[in-house]
Amino acid sequence: MIFKAVLAERPYPAPTFTSDQWGELAPRQIKLTDLSTTRSTLDLNALLASDSTFFGDLFAHVVRWKGQLYLEDGLHRAVRAALQGRTSLHARVLDLDSQN
């Protein structure tokens, strides 16, 4: 098993963070098995592209909601990490639990 769960949509309110705000969150290491992905499909072009982070953040975006971790953005990074035999990835974590 790569992820804790694979969901078709997010169970939490959509984050209103800008790219700059995500960039202010320090990345930390997250185990893939602790993550539930909010997408059930992956674009192979994003997975296989050598420059997939050229225009975006180098780190995946994760949301903590009701004590659970959800992969908001970066499914291709997480799958690539799993295919390389890694059990974790670096991600920026937005803690919605602390905002409520």
PyMOL commands that set and color helices and strands:
alter all, ss='L'
color gray80, all
select helices_A, chain A and resi 19-24+32-34+44-48+75-83
alter helices_A, ss='H'
color red, helices_A
select strands_A, chain A and resi 5-6+27-31+35-37+60-65+68-73+88-95
alter strands_A, ss='S'
color yellow, strands_A
deselect
rebuild
show_as cartoon
